[in-house]
Amino acid sequence: MKIGLKILACFILLMSCSEEQLDNTGTGKIKGRVVDVRGYTGIENARVSSNPTTSTVYTDKDGYFTIEKVPVGKYAFQAQKDGFIARFVPATIEADIEIEVIFELEVSTATNKPPEIPVLTAPADNATGQALSLDLTWTAKDPEGDPLTYTVTVKNGTTDEVKTYSDLKTTTLNIKDLSYSTKYYWQVSVSDGINKPINSVTNSFRTLAFPNPRYMYVKKIKNNNVIFTADENGNELQLSSAEVNSFRPRKNLSINRIAYISSDGSLYQIFSMNPDGTDAKKITNFIPIAGFNMDNVSYSWSTNGSQLVYPNFDKLYRINSDGSGLIQLFKTPNGKFISECEWSRDGSQIVLKVNDVSGYGVEIYAIDMNGNVLYQVLSGVTGGASGIDISVDNARVVYTRDVSGFENSDYRRLDSRIFIYTVATNTSAELATNKENGFNDLDVKFSPNEAEVIFVNTSNDGLSAKNIQTASTTDSSTRTTLFQNASMPDWK
């Protein structure tokens, strides 16, 4: 409707101008420019004429024009160019006066064709081993040769983070700071400023493998636990999505797989994945992993990676790593829940931490593969305990215990410290680590060479950030923070 009104107005103007008589008493001059309204760039070789008719001229390469010696009078000047909607501008020419006009032409969409679908050229689809800084390249064509702009969308396949690069004028985009061992998806959208943007297909590529990841841990993102791996220089890589609660990563070097716990509907199941986060597979199914508090529940690999053991309240189960062969190994004689288990390297025994429904009444003991109790590490104490590990020679067990003996409904601990139990002497001794007052050491494990322990340190207020630290088993001055705002460490 608006276009029709404009045409009618111009027609009336032309009729009135055609009736206007030229004044032969003098001449004036008109000059101006014809521009593309999309970017106000000059339009070359546009035709400029008038009604009543005087002279017809064409614009130069920058869109400028001049009409000399125009008889005085009232005119309607017109600018037109193929592919654009003609524009009329009224003007009155006076003797010996120069006037200026600008024609802003809109592209005519009636016959304009959209650009062709962009073709992604590099990296090749499904390319692997790509650098952390690389060029994305593509080709695109427009039938009318219209100027093109591009929008590139890049998605991180692990974190689901999407980055958009807009208003690009060339067919190359350099992207930097990519993550190791990560699959990325990318797509290009092209626009001629006239038609709807045209999207390319979506391609993918995978970056270089993460070098030497010795550590694993979790961080809180979007109220979910998210699994990370890191090297000794602190370079880290996110392995699980922030959209799913995944935690307690445990790596098995024999089969180079990472097991972890993840929410599965209203239950929690054990999964495994490659060290780069790919090929996730569910291991448990009919009997999930369960306990009094999932933040304090753990499981354990066999050394060769063929099996795992895990708790379901008062029962301990063994399952093959492919999900088959599920059997019940043990049931607590007093109905206490099994919260943590650690399978010895030689496969001869399993250390258990059990507790009541509130997390207290803690017992730590070792059983053989027939369910017989071999020795008692801890019993008859009040307060919480967490984090168990057994040395490679089965001679020592490390754990943490709240020496304050405090118990409440929130399972808060006031003074949790690290202890090492020696099997031969049936004694436990606190590991001197210069822990600050008001802080807890939790979730302890031996380092690979057992010269150190790795653990979580946090304020006993139950609200402050958790940090992963290490300490020597012989030198109390060596407490070191490895990772901040992190918990549930594993060191291989």
N, C-alpha and C positions, 0 to 999 in steps of 0.2 A: 504493500500500500504506500509506504514512504517513497519508494522508487518511482511509483506512478505519479505521485504528487510532484516530485522533483521534475519529472519529464514534462508534466503539464505546465509547471511554472516556467520552465525554459521555453516551451512552445509559445506561451503568452508573451514572454520577453522578446522572443525572436520576431513575433508578429508586430509588436510595438516598434521594435527597432527597424523592421522593414518599411514601416510607414514614416520613419524619421528621415527627413531630407538632409543630405550632407551640406555642410556650410563650406562654400568654396573661398571663404575669406582668409583662410590660413591652414596650417598643418601643425600637428604635434608628433610626439614620439611615444611609443610604448615598448617597454622591455620587461623581461621577467624570467621565470624559471618554471619548468615542469618537473615535479618530483613524485617519486613513489611514496605513498602515504605510509607504507610499512616501516620505512627507515629513513625517509626524507632524503633519499639519494636521487641524483639527477637522472632523468630518463632521456637517453640519446635518441635523436631522429624522430621526436614527436612532432606531429603536424599542428601548427598554430594558424588559425584563420579567423575571419571576423564576419559579422552580419550587421549592417550592409557590408558587402565585399570590398576589401581594399587589397591587401597583399597576403600571400600565404608563405610562411617561412617554416623552417625545421630547426629543432634544437640542436645544439652542439653536443659533444661527448659528455658534458657535465649538466646538460639539461637547460642551458641558457638560450635565450632568443632575443632578437630586437627587430621591431618593425618601424622603419623610418617613414617620415612624410605622410602621416595619416591625416586626412582631412578632418577638421574639427567636427564634432557631433557625438551622438550617443551610439554605442556599439555593444554587441555581445561577442566577446572573443571566446573561441573554442580551442581546446587542446585535446588531441586524440592520438592513440597509439594502439596497435593491435595487442589484444590481451588485457587492455585496460578499459574502464568505463570512461567515456568522453566527459569532459568537464567544461561548463560555461561560466564565464566571469563577465559581468557588465562593467563597462568603463565609459567615461566621458572624456573625449579628447578636446583639449583647448589649445589655442594657437601658441606655438613656441614653448609648450610645457611638456616635460617628460614624466610619464607615470610608470609605476611598476606594479606588476601583478604576479601572483604565484598560483599555479595550478597543482592541486594535490590530487593525483589520480589513484583511484582504487583499482585493484586487480579484478578483472572480470572472471568470476568463477564458473560461468556457464559453460565455457569450453576448455577451461584449464584442466590438465590431467595431473593426477597426483604423482609423486616420485615413485620410482620402482622400489621393491623391497630391498633393504640394505643386505649386503652379503658380508658376513663376518669372515675375515681372512686369517687373523692370527690373534692368539694362539689357535691351533687347530682344535676342533671339538674333542673333548676328553683327553687333551694333552696332559702329561704328567711331568713332574720334576721341574716345574716352572719357577723362575726366580721370584724373590719377594718384591722386586720392582721390575715392571715389564710394560711393553706397549701393547695396547689393544688396537687393532687396525681393522678397517672395513672399507667397502666400496659402496657408492650410491650414485644413481643417475636420476635426472629429471627430464621428461620429454621436451619441455619448453625451455630448458636451461635456466629455470628459476633458481635464485640463490637458496641454498639449503642450510638448515641448522640441525644439529644432532643432540640427542639426549641419550646418555649411556647409563644403564642401571647395573650395578654390581652387587651380588648377594653372597654373603659368607654362609656356606652350607652348614657350618657347625653352630654358629651363634645366631643365624638368621638376620644378622645386621645387614641393612640395605643402604648403599650409598648411591646417590644420583648426581651425575655430572651433566649440567644443562648448558644450553646456548653455545654449543661447540660449533666452530666454523670449519674445522678440518676433520679428516677421517682417521685421525690417530689420537689416542689418549694414553698418556703415561700414568699408571697407578703405582703407588708406593706403599710401603709399610704393610704388606700382606703378611699373613701368618703362615708358619710352617705347617706342613702336613694337612692342608685345608683345601677342600673342594670349593671353588667359586663358580657362580653362574652369572652370565652377562648377556645383555640384550641392548640393541641400538634402535632408537626411534628417530625417524627423519621427518622433517617438516619443510614445506615450501612456503609456509605462511599463508596459504590459500586453502588447501584441502586439509582433511584430517591427517594427523601424523600416521606414518606407516611403520609398523614394528618388524624387526628382523626375527628370525628364529632365536631360541635361547641356547647358547653354547656353554660348555663348562671346561674347566681346567683344574689341575691339582698342583699345589706348590711343592717345593722340596721337602724331603722328610726332615722331621725335627731331629737335630743332632744330640745324641747321648742324653736322653731324658732319665735322670737318676731318681727323681722325686715325683710323687703324686700326692694330691691333697684336694680338698674341696673349698670353695668359696660360696658365700651367699649372694645370689643375684635374683632379683624379682621374687624374693622370699623362698627360692628354691636352692638346694644344694647343687652346685655345679662342679664337675670334675676337671681338674687341671693337671698337667704334667710340666716339669721344669728341669732345666739343667743346672749344673753347679754354679753357673754365672748369673742365675736368676732369670734367664729367659724362659717365659712360660707360654703354654699353649692350651687353649680351652678344648676339652675333648667331648663334653656333653652339652646338650642344649639347655638354655636357661628356662625353657618352657616345661621341663620335666624335673622332678626331684630325684637326683642321682647322687650317690654318695658311697663312702667306704671303699675306695678303689684299692685293689690288691693285685700286684703284677706277678705273673709266673714266668721266670726266665726260660724255663725248659721249652715251653710252647709259645713264648712271646705273646701272651694274651693278658688282658687286664680284666679281672672280674670286678663287679660292682653291684650295689643294691640300687634298685630303682622302683618308683611307684608304678603300679600296674592296676589301674582302677582303685579300689579301696584297699588293696593288698600291696605287699612289697615282695618282689621276686629278685633272684640273683641272675644277672646277665653277664656276658663277657663280650669283649671287643678287641680289635687290633690296637696296637699302641698309638695309632693316629686317630682313634675314635671311630673307625669304619667297621663294617661287618658286625654290628651288634646282634647278639643272639641270646634268647632267653634260655636259661638253664633249668631253674625250678619252675614248677607249674602247679601240680595238684596240692602239694604241701608247701606253702610259702615260708619264707624266713620271717620269724616273728619273735617278739619278746616284750618285756615290760615297757621299754622305751627305745624306739628304733635308733635314736641318736647314739645309743650305747650298746647296740647289738652288732656283732661281727661274725665272721665265718673264716674258713681257712682252706687254702689249696693243699693238695698233696705235692710233694717236691717235683714229681715228674709231670704235673699238670693234668693228669688223667681223671682226677676226682676232687671233690670238695666236701667238707663237712660244714654243717650249719644247724642252728637251733630253731625249733618251733616250740616256744614256751618251755615245757619241762622235758622235751625230747631232743635228742641229737640225731641228725640224719646224715647219711653219706649218699652222694649222687655222682654219677659220671659227668664229666664236663660237657658231654653232648646232651645231657638231660635224661639219659637212661639209667637203669640200675639203681633206682632209689631204694634204700633200706634204712630201717631204724637201728642205730648203733647203741643207744643208751637212753635211759630215762632216769631222772633224778629220784632217789628213793624217798625223799621228803616233800616232793611236789614243788620244789623251788624252780624258778625259771632259769634256763641257761641263757646268759646274755652274751658271753664271749667264749670263743674256742680257738686254740692254736695247736695245729698239728706239727709234731716234731719232724725234723728233716729226714730222719731215718724211717718215719712212718710207724714207729712202735708205740707211740703214746700221744694223747691229746690232753692239753691243759684246759680246764674249764673254769670260768667264773660264773657262779650261780648266785641268785639273790631272791628275795621275796617279791611280791607284787608291787611293792613301793621302791624297790631298788636296794633295800637294806638287808640285814641278815646275811651278809656276804660270806661266801666260801670260795676259795680257790684251791683246786686240787687236780691231780693228773690221773688219768685212767689209761689202761691198756686197751687194745683193740677188741677185747672181750668184755669191756665195761668194768673191769676190776680196778678199784682205787689203788694207785701205786704210792702216792704220798700226798700229804696235806700241806699246802702253802700258807693258807690264811683261813681262820675261822674264829668265831667267838668274839668278834669286834663290832663296835657300832660305827655308823658313818658309812659313806659311800666309797667305792673302789672302782677303778676302770683301767683298761689298757693292760693286756698281758702279752708276754712273748717268751719264748723258750730259746735258749742258746743252742747252737748247732750241735754241741756235744751232750745236750740234755742235762747239763750240770747246773744251770742257773735259770731262774724264772724272774723276769722283771715285771713290776706292776706299780700302780699308784694307789694310795690310800689316804683318806682324809683323817689325819691324826687328831682332829678336834672332836671326832665322834658325833658331830652335829647331824641331826636328822630332821627333815621337815617334808611337807607334801610336795614341794617344788624340786626335790632332789638337789638342793643347794649344798655345795661343799665350801668349807671355810679355809681349810689348810691342807690341801692335797699335796703329798710329797711322793718322790720316787723311791722304791725299795727294790733290792735284789735279794732273792731267796737262793740259798745254796743248798742243793739237794743232799750232798754228802754230809753236811753238818746239821741239816734240818733247821737252819736259822735264817732270819731275814735281817738285813741291815739297810738303813737309810743311805741313799746315795747323796753325798754332799755336793750341792750344785749352786749354792749361794742364792737360793730362791728368796725373793722379796716377801716381806710380811704383807698379808692381805691378798696374796696371789695363789693360784693353784697350778700345779703341774699335773697334766692329765694325758691319757691315751698314749702311753709310752711304748716304744719298740726299740730293739737293738739296731744299730747300724749294720751294714753288710759285714764289716770286719769285727764287729762287737766291741770296738774300742770306744764307741760313743753310744749314746741313746738319743733318739729323736722323740719329741713330745710336744704337746700343746700347752702353752702358758697363757693364763688370762686372769683378770681380777676376779676376786671371789664375790663381786656384786652381782654376777650372773647376767650383766648387761654389756660389759665392755667387750672390745674386739678381742679375738683370739689370734695368737701368733704361734707359728711353729718355730721351735728352738732345738738346738742340740747342746749336749754337754758330754764331757769326757767321763768315762767310768773310773778314772784314777786322778783327775785334776779338777778340783772344784772351781777353778777360776776361768773355765773355758766355756761358760754359757754363751751361746751365740744365737741371734735371731736370724732365721733363714727367710721366712715368708710372713708377711703381715696379713691380717684379716683372713686367716686360713686355718683349717683344722683337718682332722682325720689323716695324718701323714702316713706315707708308705715310702720306704727307701730301699732301692735295689741296686 
